[in-house]
Amino acid sequence: MTETGSGTDGRRVLVVDDDAALARALAINLRAHGWEVATAATGRDALDAVAAVHPDVVVLDLGLPDVPGLDVIAGIRGWNRVPIVVLSARQLGDDKVDALDAGADDYVTKPFAMNELMARLRAAVRRGAPSGDDDEPVVTAGALRVDLARRTVARAGVEVRLSPTEWSLLEVLVRHRGRVVGREQLLHEVWGPSYGTESHYLRVYVAQLRRKLEDDPAAPQHLITSPGVGYRFEA
């Protein structure tokens, strides 16, 4: 569950940690420094809280009881650009690299100095986009319901299983819904920067998505081809 408190400057921070004592201590210190604070003890609660609270920054522990911290980062990044500061006891270089590659903005190891954490949060907020600029995490399009936070899609109420690549492609198109996304951009975002000319990948995976998501794959209503340019998602 999420609990909230108020501060003086209107900045909101979401603290995600299953250590109740640490979360409580962080909340007390943050409120004393003028922050509005919400807390969550699980990954699922964290994803719900980002949508409900619209924090200016998220403090995230990686060792959550239900959802791996990296998956929480990916779930948030599927629809929201809020800065994420990882707060973790894991000090190995690979853990830091994995968290930053997943979309975290900073990484602080435990134990930590409170004044350093405060400085990093202020810096993250300065760099970050306002949370109000982001879309809502759930997008509906006819019979489709795409949950960008939980990384799921349902058609007529039935969850559709997608491969990781299919989901990545759909996610990019949904985030840019209503706009044509160029083939090169899609290839870079889904497959990586070394893939710039493999347009046949797009044709294959778009066809697979249409078979799973469209009522009539031959006459798609949502996954639209812009000949010679790219693709767009119509809601």
N, C-alpha and C positions, 0 to 999 in steps of 0.2 A: 504494500500500500504506500501511497505518497502522502507526506505531510508537508505543509507549507508554513512559511513565516514571512514577516515583512521587514523591510529595511528603509533606508532614507533616500537612496539614489535610484531606486527602480530597477537596478540590474538584478536579473534572476539567474541563479545557478542551480543546477540539478546535480545532487550528490548521489552516486550509485555505488553502494557498497553493502555487502551482507554482514559486515561487522557492525552491529548496532551501536556499540560503544564509540567506535571511531566515527561513524556517521553522525552520531549525536554531538561529539566534540567538534567536528568540522562545522556542523550547523550552527553551534553556539558561537564559534569564532567568526564565521562568515557573517552572521547577523550582527555581531558586534562591530564589524567593519562596514556595515551599511548594505549588505546584500539581502535580497529576498531569496529564501532557500526552500527547495523541495528535495525530498529524499526518496530513494527507491532501493529496495533490497534485492531485487531480482532483475534479470535481463528483460523479461516480459513487462514488468512494471516500468522499467526504464523507457522502453519503446512507447508505452502508453503515455507516460509522463511528458516525453518530448512533444507529443502531439497535443496534450492537454494544457501544459504549462507554458510552452514556447520559451524555454530558457535562453539566456544569452550565451551561456557556456555550460558544458557538461563535464563533471569530474567523475571518471569511470574507473572502477577497479576491474581488473581482468578476471579475477577468480570468483565468478558468480555461481550460485548453486544450480541454476537451470539452463542458462544459455551462455556459451563461451563469450568472453568479452569481445573477441574479434568479430563474432557474429553480430553482437550488439552494435559495434561500430559500423559494420556493413549495412545493418538494417537502418540505422540513422542516415547513413550516407546515401541510401537509395532514394531519399526524398528531401533531405535537409542539410544545410551547410553550417549548422551551429558548430562553433569550435568545441573540440573534444580534447580534454586534458586527461591522459591516463595517469592514474595513481596506483602504483603496483609494487609489491614486494619482489617481483621478478626483475632481476638485475642483469640478466644475460643480454648480450648485444642482439642476438637473434630475436628475442622477445620485443625489444624496442623497434627493431626494423620491421617486424611483422605488424606491430600496432600502427606505426607510421604509414606503412604501405597500405593498410586497410582503410586509412582515412583519418587517423588521429592527428591532432595538430601539435601536441607536446606530450612528453613522457616524464613523470616525476616518480622517483623510486622512494619507497618507504625504508627507513624513517626519513622524515623530511622536516624542514623548518617552515613554520607557518608563514613567516614573512616572504619566504621564497615562493611558496604556493600562491599567496595573494598576488605577488608581482607577476607570476606566470598567467594567472587568471586575467588580470587586467590587460596584459599584453595580448592574450588570446582574444579577448573581447574587442580590443582595438583593431586587430587584424580581421576579425570575422565580419560576415555580412549580417545585417539585422535579421533576426529570426522571422519577422513578418514578411520578408521577401520570399519565403519558401512556400511551396504548395502544401496542401493537406496530404497526408500519407495514403489515403484511400481514394482511388480514381474509379469511377463507374462509367461504363460505356456500353449501353444496351444491356445485354445479359452478362457482360463481363464486369468483374470486380477485382481490381488490381490493388493489392496492399503493398506499397513500396517499403514500408517499415518492416513488415513481417516476411516480405519477399515471397508472397503467395499470390496466386490468381485463381479465381473461381469463375465458372461459366454456368449460368442458371443455378447458382447455389452449390454446384459440385466442384470441389477443388480439382484443378488440372495440374498434373505432374509435368514439370518442365525440367530439362537438363540445365546444368549451370550456364552453359553457353546460350541456350534459348532464353533463360531468364535475363541474363545480362543484356542481350539484344532488346528484349521487350522493355526492360527497365529504362534503357537509354531513350527509346522511342516514346515511352509514356512520359518521362521527365520533360521531353520537348514536344509534347502533344500539340497538335495543331500546326506544327512547323515541320518543314522538310529538313531531315538530317542527312547531310551528304554522305556518300558511300565511304569516302576516305575517313571522315570523322567516326563513323560507325565501326569501321575496321580497327581504327586506332583504339577506341574506347573498349571494344569487346575483346579483340584478339591481341592488341598491343601495337606499339609504334613501328615495329618491323613489318607490319601487314598494311600495305597501302594500296595494292593493286589486285588483291584476290577477291574480286567482286563475286566470283562464283560461290564463295562462302556465304555471302549475304543472300543470294538467290536460294540456296539450299535451306538455310535456317529460317528465312522468312516463309518459305513454302511449308516448312514443318510447323511453324507457329500458326499459320493460317489453317492448316488441317486440324489443329487442336482447339483453336479459339474462334474461328469464323463459322457462321451458319452455312455459308456457301463459299468455300475456299476459292472457287473460280471467279466469284464476284465479291471480293472482300469489302467490308464496310468499315473496318477499323485499321487494318494494316495495308496502307495504300502505297503503291509504287509511283514515284515521280520519275518518269522515263528520263534516263540519262543523267539524273541528279542524285537520287537517293530514295528514302522512304519517310513516311510520316504516320503517326498514330492519330486517328480521329476518334474523339469521344462522343 
